[in-house]
Amino acid sequence: MSLLVVGSIALDTIETPFGHADRVAGGSAVYISAAASYFTAPIRLVGVVGSDFPKSEIEFLESRGIDLAGLQTIEGGKTFHWSGRYHYDLN
């Protein structure tokens, strides 16, 4: 079964009492593509990122066999960025 994923692609910064992750790939399109890659193929991802989106994150998606032909990079553009801080109860 093939899967076409259209959704948000972001850079997430997350802080918890247990650690900190800065500017890692996030967004609904990234999460469903990566998760689905364990169960089905081909997966085609459609979305847009800025030129600041790390090559290492693109390489991760490619390593999962995700077709990125529909990924548009806006030269000079900035990728959507989200940050969150969680407390001990993870709320």
PDB file with one MODEL, atoms N, CA, C and O in Angstrom:
MODEL        1
ATOM      1  N   MET A   1       0.852  -1.174   0.000  1.00  0.00           N
ATOM      2  CA  MET A   1       0.000   0.000   0.000  1.00  0.00           C
ATOM      3  C   MET A   1       0.894   1.233   0.000  1.00  0.00           C
ATOM      4  O   MET A   1       1.827   1.320   0.799  1.00  0.00           O
ATOM      5  N   SER A   2       0.623   2.177  -0.879  1.00  0.00           N
ATOM      6  CA  SER A   2       1.386   3.424  -0.897  1.00  0.00           C
ATOM      7  C   SER A   2       0.694   4.459  -0.016  1.00  0.00           C
ATOM      8  O   SER A   2      -0.501   4.366   0.265  1.00  0.00           O
ATOM      9  N   LEU A   3       1.481   5.450   0.411  1.00  0.00           N
ATOM     10  CA  LEU A   3       0.967   6.481   1.304  1.00  0.00           C
ATOM     11  C   LEU A   3       1.502   7.836   0.861  1.00  0.00           C
ATOM     12  O   LEU A   3       2.708   8.015   0.696  1.00  0.00           O
ATOM     13  N   LEU A   4       0.594   8.786   0.669  1.00  0.00           N
ATOM     14  CA  LEU A   4       0.961  10.169   0.377  1.00  0.00           C
ATOM     15  C   LEU A   4       0.710  10.983   1.636  1.00  0.00           C
ATOM     16  O   LEU A   4      -0.409  11.017   2.146  1.00  0.00           O
ATOM     17  N   VAL A   5       1.748  11.635   2.136  1.00  0.00           N
ATOM     18  CA  VAL A   5       1.661  12.422   3.365  1.00  0.00           C
ATOM     19  C   VAL A   5       1.814  13.893   3.014  1.00  0.00           C
ATOM     20  O   VAL A   5       2.814  14.301   2.423  1.00  0.00           O
ATOM     21  N   VAL A   6       0.815  14.685   3.382  1.00  0.00           N
ATOM     22  CA  VAL A   6       0.855  16.138   3.196  1.00  0.00           C
ATOM     23  C   VAL A   6       0.610  16.758   4.565  1.00  0.00           C
ATOM     24  O   VAL A   6      -0.405  16.478   5.202  1.00  0.00           O
ATOM     25  N   GLY A   7       1.526  17.589   5.014  1.00  0.00           N
ATOM     26  CA  GLY A   7       1.347  18.178   6.334  1.00  0.00           C
ATOM     27  C   GLY A   7       2.483  19.087   6.716  1.00  0.00           C
ATOM     28  O   GLY A   7       3.309  19.472   5.888  1.00  0.00           O
ATOM     29  N   SER A   8       2.508  19.422   7.989  1.00  0.00           N
ATOM     30  CA  SER A   8       3.516  20.366   8.472  1.00  0.00           C
ATOM     31  C   SER A   8       4.862  19.674   8.678  1.00  0.00           C
ATOM     32  O   SER A   8       4.949  18.523   9.104  1.00  0.00           O
ATOM     33  N   ILE A   9       5.895  20.429   8.359  1.00  0.00           N
ATOM     34  CA  ILE A   9       7.271  20.020   8.615  1.00  0.00           C
ATOM     35  C   ILE A   9       7.880  21.163   9.407  1.00  0.00           C
ATOM     36  O   ILE A   9       7.823  22.317   8.983  1.00  0.00           O
ATOM     37  N   ALA A  10       8.458  20.847  10.548  1.00  0.00           N
ATOM     38  CA  ALA A  10       8.914  21.907  11.447  1.00  0.00           C
ATOM     39  C   ALA A  10      10.254  21.552  12.064  1.00  0.00           C
ATOM     40  O   ALA A  10      10.755  20.436  11.926  1.00  0.00           O
ATOM     41  N   LEU A  11      10.809  22.524  12.738  1.00  0.00           N
ATOM     42  CA  LEU A  11      11.948  22.309  13.623  1.00  0.00           C
ATOM     43  C   LEU A  11      11.444  22.536  15.039  1.00  0.00           C
ATOM     44  O   LEU A  11      10.918  23.604  15.352  1.00  0.00           O
ATOM     45  N   ASP A  12      11.602  21.544  15.886  1.00  0.00           N
ATOM     46  CA  ASP A  12      11.096  21.608  17.258  1.00  0.00           C
ATOM     47  C   ASP A  12      12.239  21.794  18.248  1.00  0.00           C
ATOM     48  O   ASP A  12      13.308  21.200  18.108  1.00  0.00           O
ATOM     49  N   THR A  13      11.994  22.615  19.232  1.00  0.00           N
ATOM     50  CA  THR A  13      12.877  22.728  20.388  1.00  0.00           C
ATOM     51  C   THR A  13      12.046  22.337  21.602  1.00  0.00           C
ATOM     52  O   THR A  13      11.015  22.950  21.881  1.00  0.00           O
ATOM     53  N   ILE A  14      12.497  21.317  22.320  1.00  0.00           N
ATOM     54  CA  ILE A  14      11.717  20.763  23.424  1.00  0.00           C
ATOM     55  C   ILE A  14      12.589  20.717  24.674  1.00  0.00           C
ATOM     56  O   ILE A  14      13.735  20.267  24.639  1.00  0.00           O
ATOM     57  N   GLU A  15      12.021  21.189  25.770  1.00  0.00           N
ATOM     58  CA  GLU A  15      12.724  21.164  27.050  1.00  0.00           C
ATOM     59  C   GLU A  15      11.859  20.442  28.073  1.00  0.00           C
ATOM     60  O   GLU A  15      10.680  20.756  28.239  1.00  0.00           O
ATOM     61  N   THR A  16      12.457  19.473  28.756  1.00  0.00           N
ATOM     62  CA  THR A  16      11.798  18.773  29.854  1.00  0.00           C
ATOM     63  C   THR A  16      12.741  18.801  31.054  1.00  0.00           C
ATOM     64  O   THR A  16      13.900  19.194  30.917  1.00  0.00           O
ATOM     65  N   PRO A  17      12.263  18.392  32.220  1.00  0.00           N
ATOM     66  CA  PRO A  17      13.170  18.306  33.363  1.00  0.00           C
ATOM     67  C   PRO A  17      14.290  17.285  33.138  1.00  0.00           C
ATOM     68  O   PRO A  17      15.274  17.263  33.878  1.00  0.00           O
ATOM     69  N   PHE A  18      14.135  16.446  32.120  1.00  0.00           N
ATOM     70  CA  PHE A  18      15.075  15.356  31.886  1.00  0.00           C
ATOM     71  C   PHE A  18      16.034  15.610  30.734  1.00  0.00           C
ATOM     72  O   PHE A  18      16.968  14.836  30.530  1.00  0.00           O
ATOM     73  N   GLY A  19      15.819  16.687  29.974  1.00  0.00           N
ATOM     74  CA  GLY A  19      16.706  16.961  28.855  1.00  0.00           C
ATOM     75  C   GLY A  19      16.190  18.061  27.956  1.00  0.00           C
ATOM     76  O   GLY A  19      15.127  18.639  28.184  1.00  0.00           O
ATOM     77  N   HIS A  20      16.972  18.332  26.928  1.00  0.00           N
ATOM     78  CA  HIS A  20      16.681  19.424  26.001  1.00  0.00           C
ATOM     79  C   HIS A  20      17.048  18.964  24.593  1.00  0.00           C
ATOM     80  O   HIS A  20      18.126  18.409  24.380  1.00  0.00           O
ATOM     81  N   ALA A  21      16.164  19.192  23.643  1.00  0.00           N
ATOM     82  CA  ALA A  21      16.436  18.909  22.232  1.00  0.00           C
ATOM     83  C   ALA A  21      16.218  20.203  21.466  1.00  0.00           C
ATOM     84  O   ALA A  21      15.167  20.833  21.595  1.00  0.00           O
ATOM     85  N   ASP A  22      17.193  20.601  20.676  1.00  0.00           N
ATOM     86  CA  ASP A  22      17.139  21.880  19.980  1.00  0.00           C
ATOM     87  C   ASP A  22      17.067  21.679  18.471  1.00  0.00           C
ATOM     88  O   ASP A  22      17.946  21.054  17.877  1.00  0.00           O
ATOM     89  N   ARG A  23      16.017  22.211  17.859  1.00  0.00           N
ATOM     90  CA  ARG A  23      15.863  22.242  16.408  1.00  0.00           C
ATOM     91  C   ARG A  23      15.965  20.848  15.769  1.00  0.00           C
ATOM     92  O   ARG A  23      16.777  20.611  14.874  1.00  0.00           O
ATOM     93  N   VAL A  24      15.124  19.948  16.253  1.00  0.00           N
ATOM     94  CA  VAL A  24      15.031  18.612  15.666  1.00  0.00           C
ATOM     95  C   VAL A  24      13.795  18.561  14.771  1.00  0.00           C
ATOM     96  O   VAL A  24      12.843  19.316  14.969  1.00  0.00           O
ATOM     97  N   ALA A  25      13.818  17.672  13.796  1.00  0.00           N
ATOM     98  CA  ALA A  25      12.694  17.569  12.864  1.00  0.00           C
ATOM     99  C   ALA A  25      11.420  17.216  13.608  1.00  0.00           C
ATOM    100  O   ALA A  25      11.411  16.341  14.474  1.00  0.00           O
ATOM    101  N   GLY A  26      10.351  17.904  13.262  1.00  0.00           N
ATOM    102  CA  GLY A  26       9.056  17.658  13.860  1.00  0.00           C
ATOM    103  C   GLY A  26       7.962  18.011  12.880  1.00  0.00           C
ATOM    104  O   GLY A  26       8.221  18.277  11.707  1.00  0.00           O
ATOM    105  N   GLY A  27       6.750  18.010  13.365  1.00  0.00           N
ATOM    106  CA  GLY A  27       5.597  18.296  12.521  1.00  0.00           C
ATOM    107  C   GLY A  27       4.897  17.010  12.133  1.00  0.00           C
ATOM    108  O   GLY A  27       5.507  15.941  12.097  1.00  0.00           O
ATOM    109  N   SER A  28       3.612  17.124  11.843  1.00  0.00           N
ATOM    110  CA  SER A  28       2.795  15.937  11.584  1.00  0.00           C
ATOM    111  C   SER A  28       3.297  15.120  10.401  1.00  0.00           C
ATOM    112  O   SER A  28       3.276  13.890  10.452  1.00  0.00           O
ATOM    113  N   ALA A  29       3.747  15.777   9.340  1.00  0.00           N
ATOM    114  CA  ALA A  29       4.200  15.040   8.157  1.00  0.00           C
ATOM    115  C   ALA A  29       5.452  14.221   8.450  1.00  0.00           C
ATOM    116  O   ALA A  29       5.592  13.098   7.966  1.00  0.00           O
ATOM    117  N   VAL A  30       6.350  14.778   9.232  1.00  0.00           N
ATOM    118  CA  VAL A  30       7.575  14.059   9.591  1.00  0.00           C
ATOM    119  C   VAL A  30       7.243  12.850  10.455  1.00  0.00           C
ATOM    120  O   VAL A  30       7.731  11.748  10.202  1.00  0.00           O
ATOM    121  N   TYR A  31       6.406  13.057  11.480  1.00  0.00           N
ATOM    122  CA  TYR A  31       6.107  11.967  12.410  1.00  0.00           C
ATOM    123  C   TYR A  31       5.364  10.816  11.732  1.00  0.00           C
ATOM    124  O   TYR A  31       5.719   9.655  11.937  1.00  0.00           O
ATOM    125  N   ILE A  32       4.348  11.109  10.935  1.00  0.00           N
ATOM    126  CA  ILE A  32       3.599  10.015  10.307  1.00  0.00           C
ATOM    127  C   ILE A  32       4.434   9.317   9.243  1.00  0.00           C
ATOM    128  O   ILE A  32       4.346   8.099   9.091  1.00  0.00           O
ATOM    129  N   SER A  33       5.243  10.070   8.504  1.00  0.00           N
ATOM    130  CA  SER A  33       6.101   9.449   7.487  1.00  0.00           C
ATOM    131  C   SER A  33       7.100   8.495   8.127  1.00  0.00           C
ATOM    132  O   SER A  33       7.261   7.357   7.684  1.00  0.00           O
ATOM    133  N   ALA A  34       7.764   8.967   9.169  1.00  0.00           N
ATOM    134  CA  ALA A  34       8.763   8.127   9.836  1.00  0.00           C
ATOM    135  C   ALA A  34       8.110   6.891  10.453  1.00  0.00           C
ATOM    136  O   ALA A  34       8.632   5.784  10.318  1.00  0.00           O
ATOM    137  N   ALA A  35       6.979   7.070  11.124  1.00  0.00           N
ATOM    138  CA  ALA A  35       6.307   5.936  11.756  1.00  0.00           C
ATOM    139  C   ALA A  35       5.804   4.940  10.716  1.00  0.00           C
ATOM    140  O   ALA A  35       5.987   3.732  10.868  1.00  0.00           O
ATOM    141  N   ALA A  36       5.175   5.442   9.666  1.00  0.00           N
ATOM    142  CA  ALA A  36       4.608   4.559   8.644  1.00  0.00           C
ATOM    143  C   ALA A  36       5.687   3.802   7.880  1.00  0.00           C
ATOM    144  O   ALA A  36       5.429   2.724   7.346  1.00  0.00           O
ATOM    145  N   SER A  37       6.895   4.361   7.826  1.00  0.00           N
ATOM    146  CA  SER A  37       7.970   3.709   7.072  1.00  0.00           C
ATOM    147  C   SER A  37       8.340   2.345   7.650  1.00  0.00           C
ATOM    148  O   SER A  37       8.992   1.548   6.976  1.00  0.00           O
ATOM    149  N   TYR A  38       7.939   2.073   8.868  1.00  0.00           N
ATOM    150  CA  TYR A  38       8.182   0.759   9.459  1.00  0.00           C
ATOM    151  C   TYR A  38       7.161  -0.279   8.997  1.00  0.00           C
ATOM    152  O   TYR A  38       7.351  -1.476   9.213  1.00  0.00           O
ATOM    153  N   PHE A  39       6.072   0.179   8.357  1.00  0.00           N
ATOM    154  CA  PHE A  39       4.976  -0.722   8.034  1.00  0.00           C
ATOM    155  C   PHE A  39       4.605  -0.788   6.563  1.00  0.00           C
ATOM    156  O   PHE A  39       4.005  -1.773   6.132  1.00  0.00           O
ATOM    157  N   THR A  40       4.943   0.231   5.778  1.00  0.00           N
ATOM    158  CA  THR A  40       4.501   0.253   4.388  1.00  0.00           C
ATOM    159  C   THR A  40       5.479   1.031   3.521  1.00  0.00           C
ATOM    160  O   THR A  40       6.316   1.788   4.013  1.00  0.00           O
ATOM    161  N   ALA A  41       5.348   0.824   2.235  1.00  0.00           N
ATOM    162  CA  ALA A  41       6.132   1.570   1.246  1.00  0.00           C
ATOM    163  C   ALA A  41       5.363   1.497  -0.065  1.00  0.00           C
ATOM    164  O   ALA A  41       4.608   0.543  -0.251  1.00  0.00           O
ATOM    165  N   PRO A  42       5.502   2.414  -0.953  1.00  0.00           N
ATOM    166  CA  PRO A  42       6.293   3.636  -0.813  1.00  0.00           C
ATOM    167  C   PRO A  42       5.538   4.713  -0.026  1.00  0.00           C
ATOM    168  O   PRO A  42       4.309   4.722   0.031  1.00  0.00           O
ATOM    169  N   ILE A  43       6.302   5.603   0.567  1.00  0.00           N
ATOM    170  CA  ILE A  43       5.753   6.776   1.248  1.00  0.00           C
ATOM    171  C   ILE A  43       6.274   8.001   0.527  1.00  0.00           C
ATOM    172  O   ILE A  43       7.476   8.146   0.306  1.00  0.00           O
ATOM    173  N   ARG A  44       5.357   8.876   0.166  1.00  0.00           N
ATOM    174  CA  ARG A  44       5.726  10.128  -0.505  1.00  0.00           C
ATOM    175  C   ARG A  44       5.323  11.282   0.395  1.00  0.00           C
ATOM    176  O   ARG A  44       4.168  11.383   0.811  1.00  0.00           O
ATOM    177  N   LEU A  45       6.276  12.150   0.693  1.00  0.00           N
ATOM    178  CA  LEU A  45       6.038  13.280   1.579  1.00  0.00           C
ATOM    179  C   LEU A  45       5.972  14.565   0.755  1.00  0.00           C
ATOM    180  O   LEU A  45       6.836  14.818  -0.085  1.00  0.00           O
ATOM    181  N   VAL A  46       4.946  15.367   1.002  1.00  0.00           N
ATOM    182  CA  VAL A  46       4.782  16.660   0.336  1.00  0.00           C
ATOM    183  C   VAL A  46       4.759  17.734   1.412  1.00  0.00           C
ATOM    184  O   VAL A  46       3.964  17.668   2.350  1.00  0.00           O
ATOM    185  N   GLY A  47       5.632  18.719   1.274  1.00  0.00           N
ATOM    186  CA  GLY A  47       5.683  19.805   2.243  1.00  0.00           C
ATOM    187  C   GLY A  47       6.712  20.833   1.829  1.00  0.00           C
ATOM    188  O   GLY A  47       7.331  20.728   0.770  1.00  0.00           O
ATOM    189  N   VAL A  48       6.883  21.821   2.675  1.00  0.00           N
ATOM    190  CA  VAL A  48       7.819  22.907   2.378  1.00  0.00           C
ATOM    191  C   VAL A  48       8.665  23.203   3.613  1.00  0.00           C
ATOM    192  O   VAL A  48       8.174  23.193   4.742  1.00  0.00           O
ATOM    193  N   VAL A  49       9.946  23.466   3.370  1.00  0.00           N
ATOM    194  CA  VAL A  49      10.879  23.851   4.429  1.00  0.00           C
ATOM    195  C   VAL A  49      11.707  25.029   3.932  1.00  0.00           C
ATOM    196  O   VAL A  49      11.734  25.331   2.739  1.00  0.00           O
ATOM    197  N   GLY A  50      12.371  25.679   4.858  1.00  0.00           N
ATOM    198  CA  GLY A  50      13.306  26.734   4.502  1.00  0.00           C
ATOM    199  C   GLY A  50      14.695  26.158   4.286  1.00  0.00           C
ATOM    200  O   GLY A  50      14.940  24.977   4.533  1.00  0.00           O
ATOM    201  N   SER A  51      15.592  27.004   3.827  1.00  0.00           N
ATOM    202  CA  SER A  51      16.962  26.540   3.582  1.00  0.00           C
ATOM    203  C   SER A  51      17.704  26.233   4.879  1.00  0.00           C
ATOM    204  O   SER A  51      18.811  25.697   4.845  1.00  0.00           O
ATOM    205  N   ASP A  52      17.106  26.567   6.023  1.00  0.00           N
ATOM    206  CA  ASP A  52      17.719  26.264   7.320  1.00  0.00           C
ATOM    207  C   ASP A  52      17.410  24.847   7.810  1.00  0.00           C
ATOM    208  O   ASP A  52      17.911  24.436   8.856  1.00  0.00           O
ATOM    209  N   PHE A  53      16.584  24.091   7.061  1.00  0.00           N
ATOM    210  CA  PHE A  53      16.249  22.733   7.485  1.00  0.00           C
ATOM    211  C   PHE A  53      17.498  21.866   7.352  1.00  0.00           C
ATOM    212  O   PHE A  53      18.083  21.791   6.272  1.00  0.00           O
ATOM    213  N   PRO A  54      17.915  21.209   8.439  1.00  0.00           N
ATOM    214  CA  PRO A  54      19.191  20.486   8.434  1.00  0.00           C
ATOM    215  C   PRO A  54      19.239  19.331   7.433  1.00  0.00           C
ATOM    216  O   PRO A  54      18.290  18.556   7.308  1.00  0.00           O
ATOM    217  N   LYS A  55      20.346  19.237   6.738  1.00  0.00           N
ATOM    218  CA  LYS A  55      20.578  18.145   5.791  1.00  0.00           C
ATOM    219  C   LYS A  55      20.500  16.793   6.511  1.00  0.00           C
ATOM    220  O   LYS A  55      20.054  15.800   5.935  1.00  0.00           O
ATOM    221  N   SER A  56      20.934  16.767   7.765  1.00  0.00           N
ATOM    222  CA  SER A  56      20.899  15.510   8.524  1.00  0.00           C
ATOM    223  C   SER A  56      19.471  15.001   8.702  1.00  0.00           C
ATOM    224  O   SER A  56      19.251  13.790   8.734  1.00  0.00           O
ATOM    225  N   GLU A  57      18.504  15.901   8.819  1.00  0.00           N
ATOM    226  CA  GLU A  57      17.108  15.487   8.968  1.00  0.00           C
ATOM    227  C   GLU A  57      16.565  14.964   7.636  1.00  0.00           C
ATOM    228  O   GLU A  57      15.783  14.014   7.616  1.00  0.00           O
ATOM    229  N   ILE A  58      16.973  15.575   6.535  1.00  0.00           N
ATOM    230  CA  ILE A  58      16.593  15.073   5.206  1.00  0.00           C
ATOM    231  C   ILE A  58      17.191  13.683   5.000  1.00  0.00           C
ATOM    232  O   ILE A  58      16.520  12.780   4.500  1.00  0.00           O
ATOM    233  N   GLU A  59      18.443  13.520   5.383  1.00  0.00           N
ATOM    234  CA  GLU A  59      19.098  12.217   5.252  1.00  0.00           C
ATOM    235  C   GLU A  59      18.403  11.154   6.095  1.00  0.00           C
ATOM    236  O   GLU A  59      18.308  10.001   5.675  1.00  0.00           O
ATOM    237  N   PHE A  60      17.915  11.525   7.279  1.00  0.00           N
ATOM    238  CA  PHE A  60      17.173  10.569   8.105  1.00  0.00           C
ATOM    239  C   PHE A  60      15.919  10.100   7.372  1.00  0.00           C
ATOM    240  O   PHE A  60      15.655   8.900   7.293  1.00  0.00           O
ATOM    241  N   LEU A  61      15.143  11.051   6.833  1.00  0.00           N
ATOM    242  CA  LEU A  61      13.917  10.684   6.123  1.00  0.00           C
ATOM    243  C   LEU A  61      14.235   9.805   4.916  1.00  0.00           C
ATOM    244  O   LEU A  61      13.543   8.817   4.668  1.00  0.00           O
ATOM    245  N   GLU A  62      15.272  10.155   4.172  1.00  0.00           N
ATOM    246  CA  GLU A  62      15.677   9.337   3.025  1.00  0.00           C
ATOM    247  C   GLU A  62      16.113   7.943   3.471  1.00  0.00           C
ATOM    248  O   GLU A  62      15.845   6.957   2.784  1.00  0.00           O
ATOM    249  N   SER A  63      16.781   7.861   4.616  1.00  0.00           N
ATOM    250  CA  SER A  63      17.237   6.556   5.112  1.00  0.00           C
ATOM    251  C   SER A  63      16.068   5.642   5.463  1.00  0.00           C
ATOM    252  O   SER A  63      16.226   4.421   5.491  1.00  0.00           O
ATOM    253  N   ARG A  64      14.902   6.216   5.729  1.00  0.00           N
ATOM    254  CA  ARG A  64      13.698   5.444   6.013  1.00  0.00           C
ATOM    255  C   ARG A  64      12.959   5.084   4.722  1.00  0.00           C
ATOM    256  O   ARG A  64      11.886   4.482   4.767  1.00  0.00           O
ATOM    257  N   GLY A  65      13.538   5.455   3.567  1.00  0.00           N
ATOM    258  CA  GLY A  65      12.926   5.114   2.287  1.00  0.00           C
ATOM    259  C   GLY A  65      11.801   6.045   1.879  1.00  0.00           C
ATOM    260  O   GLY A  65      10.997   5.692   1.017  1.00  0.00           O
ATOM    261  N   ILE A  66      11.725   7.217   2.472  1.00  0.00           N
ATOM    262  CA  ILE A  66      10.656   8.176   2.182  1.00  0.00           C
ATOM    263  C   ILE A  66      11.027   8.977   0.939  1.00  0.00           C
ATOM    264  O   ILE A  66      12.120   9.536   0.852  1.00  0.00           O
ATOM    265  N   ASP A  67      10.110   9.025  -0.015  1.00  0.00           N
ATOM    266  CA  ASP A  67      10.305   9.772  -1.260  1.00  0.00           C
ATOM    267  C   ASP A  67      10.089  11.258  -0.982  1.00  0.00           C
ATOM    268  O   ASP A  67       8.989  11.671  -0.615  1.00  0.00           O
ATOM    269  N   LEU A  68      11.135  12.053  -1.157  1.00  0.00           N
ATOM    270  CA  LEU A  68      11.072  13.485  -0.868  1.00  0.00           C
ATOM    271  C   LEU A  68      10.985  14.339  -2.128  1.00  0.00           C
ATOM    272  O   LEU A  68      11.297  15.529  -2.086  1.00  0.00           O
ATOM    273  N   ALA A  69      10.566  13.752  -3.245  1.00  0.00           N
ATOM    274  CA  ALA A  69      10.438  14.536  -4.481  1.00  0.00           C
ATOM    275  C   ALA A  69       9.443  15.677  -4.309  1.00  0.00           C
ATOM    276  O   ALA A  69       9.547  16.690  -5.001  1.00  0.00           O
ATOM    277  N   GLY A  70       8.483  15.534  -3.404  1.00  0.00           N
ATOM    278  CA  GLY A  70       7.484  16.570  -3.156  1.00  0.00           C
ATOM    279  C   GLY A  70       7.865  17.551  -2.066  1.00  0.00           C
ATOM    280  O   GLY A  70       7.046  18.375  -1.660  1.00  0.00           O
ATOM    281  N   LEU A  71       9.099  17.475  -1.587  1.00  0.00           N
ATOM    282  CA  LEU A  71       9.571  18.402  -0.559  1.00  0.00           C
ATOM    283  C   LEU A  71      10.176  19.622  -1.242  1.00  0.00           C
ATOM    284  O   LEU A  71      11.150  19.513  -1.987  1.00  0.00           O
ATOM    285  N   GLN A  72       9.591  20.771  -0.982  1.00  0.00           N
ATOM    286  CA  GLN A  72      10.092  22.011  -1.574  1.00  0.00           C
ATOM    287  C   GLN A  72      10.912  22.764  -0.535  1.00  0.00           C
ATOM    288  O   GLN A  72      10.483  22.939   0.605  1.00  0.00           O
ATOM    289  N   THR A  73      12.097  23.205  -0.944  1.00  0.00           N
ATOM    290  CA  THR A  73      12.946  24.026  -0.084  1.00  0.00           C
ATOM    291  C   THR A  73      12.932  25.448  -0.621  1.00  0.00           C
ATOM    292  O   THR A  73      13.270  25.687  -1.780  1.00  0.00           O
ATOM    293  N   ILE A  74      12.541  26.385   0.224  1.00  0.00           N
ATOM    294  CA  ILE A  74      12.517  27.800  -0.145  1.00  0.00           C
ATOM    295  C   ILE A  74      13.884  28.395   0.197  1.00  0.00           C
ATOM    296  O   ILE A  74      14.215  28.572   1.369  1.00  0.00           O
ATOM    297  N   GLU A  75      14.667  28.698  -0.827  1.00  0.00           N
ATOM    298  CA  GLU A  75      15.992  29.273  -0.608  1.00  0.00           C
ATOM    299  C   GLU A  75      15.864  30.615   0.100  1.00  0.00           C
ATOM    300  O   GLU A  75      15.105  31.485  -0.327  1.00  0.00           O
ATOM    301  N   GLY A  76      16.611  30.773   1.180  1.00  0.00           N
ATOM    302  CA  GLY A  76      16.547  31.990   1.978  1.00  0.00           C
ATOM    303  C   GLY A  76      15.375  32.014   2.941  1.00  0.00           C
ATOM    304  O   GLY A  76      15.255  32.928   3.757  1.00  0.00           O
ATOM    305  N   GLY A  77      14.506  31.009   2.849  1.00  0.00           N
ATOM    306  CA  GLY A  77      13.337  30.939   3.723  1.00  0.00           C
ATOM    307  C   GLY A  77      13.666  30.263   5.037  1.00  0.00           C
ATOM    308  O   GLY A  77      14.711  29.627   5.182  1.00  0.00           O
ATOM    309  N   LYS A  78      12.765  30.407   5.987  1.00  0.00           N
ATOM    310  CA  LYS A  78      12.933  29.795   7.304  1.00  0.00           C
ATOM    311  C   LYS A  78      11.860  28.733   7.511  1.00  0.00           C
ATOM    312  O   LYS A  78      10.693  28.939   7.180  1.00  0.00           O
ATOM    313  N   THR A  79      12.265  27.612   8.055  1.00  0.00           N
ATOM    314  CA  THR A  79      11.357  26.529   8.394  1.00  0.00           C
ATOM    315  C   THR A  79      10.547  26.920   9.628  1.00  0.00           C
ATOM    316  O   THR A  79      11.067  27.565  10.539  1.00  0.00           O
ATOM    317  N   PHE A  80       9.262  26.526   9.655  1.00  0.00           N
ATOM    318  CA  PHE A  80       8.429  26.756  10.834  1.00  0.00           C
ATOM    319  C   PHE A  80       9.140  26.189  12.057  1.00  0.00           C
ATOM    320  O   PHE A  80       9.658  25.073  12.013  1.00  0.00           O
ATOM    321  N   HIS A  81       9.168  26.947  13.141  1.00  0.00           N
ATOM    322  CA  HIS A  81       9.844  26.523  14.367  1.00  0.00           C
ATOM    323  C   HIS A  81       8.857  26.553  15.525  1.00  0.00           C
ATOM    324  O   HIS A  81       8.108  27.515  15.699  1.00  0.00           O
ATOM    325  N   TRP A  82       8.870  25.493  16.307  1.00  0.00           N
ATOM    326  CA  TRP A  82       7.992  25.376  17.470  1.00  0.00           C
ATOM    327  C   TRP A  82       8.863  25.043  18.669  1.00  0.00           C
ATOM    328  O   TRP A  82       9.852  24.321  18.544  1.00  0.00           O
ATOM    329  N   SER A  83       8.493  25.573  19.835  1.00  0.00           N
ATOM    330  CA  SER A  83       9.209  25.186  21.048  1.00  0.00           C
ATOM    331  C   SER A  83       8.208  24.951  22.168  1.00  0.00           C
ATOM    332  O   SER A  83       7.151  25.578  22.230  1.00  0.00           O
ATOM    333  N   GLY A  84       8.568  24.037  23.043  1.00  0.00           N
ATOM    334  CA  GLY A  84       7.711  23.722  24.175  1.00  0.00           C
ATOM    335  C   GLY A  84       8.543  23.373  25.387  1.00  0.00           C
ATOM    336  O   GLY A  84       9.645  22.835  25.278  1.00  0.00           O
ATOM    337  N   ARG A  85       7.992  23.690  26.543  1.00  0.00           N
ATOM    338  CA  ARG A  85       8.641  23.364  27.810  1.00  0.00           C
ATOM    339  C   ARG A  85       7.644  22.544  28.624  1.00  0.00           C
ATOM    340  O   ARG A  85       6.515  22.972  28.863  1.00  0.00           O
ATOM    341  N   TYR A  86       8.076  21.376  29.038  1.00  0.00           N
ATOM    342  CA  TYR A  86       7.233  20.485  29.813  1.00  0.00           C
ATOM    343  C   TYR A  86       7.738  20.422  31.248  1.00  0.00           C
ATOM    344  O   TYR A  86       8.936  20.547  31.504  1.00  0.00           O
ATOM    345  N   HIS A  87       6.802  20.224  32.190  1.00  0.00           N
ATOM    346  CA  HIS A  87       7.134  20.128  33.606  1.00  0.00           C
ATOM    347  C   HIS A  87       7.236  18.657  34.010  1.00  0.00           C
ATOM    348  O   HIS A  87       7.121  17.778  33.155  1.00  0.00           O
ATOM    349  N   TYR A  88       7.447  18.378  35.282  1.00  0.00           N
ATOM    350  CA  TYR A  88       7.615  16.998  35.742  1.00  0.00           C
ATOM    351  C   TYR A  88       6.425  16.113  35.409  1.00  0.00           C
ATOM    352  O   TYR A  88       6.594  14.916  35.174  1.00  0.00           O
ATOM    353  N   ASP A  89       5.222  16.682  35.387  1.00  0.00           N
ATOM    354  CA  ASP A  89       4.050  15.881  35.022  1.00  0.00           C
ATOM    355  C   ASP A  89       3.869  15.825  33.502  1.00  0.00           C
ATOM    356  O   ASP A  89       2.862  15.314  33.012  1.00  0.00           O
ATOM    357  N   LEU A  90       4.851  16.355  32.759  1.00  0.00           N
ATOM    358  CA  LEU A  90       4.874  16.408  31.291  1.00  0.00           C
ATOM    359  C   LEU A  90       3.681  17.153  30.722  1.00  0.00           C
ATOM    360  O   LEU A  90       3.239  16.872  29.608  1.00  0.00           O
ATOM    361  N   ASN A  91       3.164  18.093  31.479  1.00  0.00           N
ATOM    362  CA  ASN A  91       2.103  18.991  31.038  1.00  0.00           C
ATOM    363  C   ASN A  91       2.681  20.335  30.707  1.00  0.00           C
ATOM    364  O   ASN A  91       1.948  21.242  30.313  1.00  0.00           O
TER     365      ASN A  91
ENDMDL
END
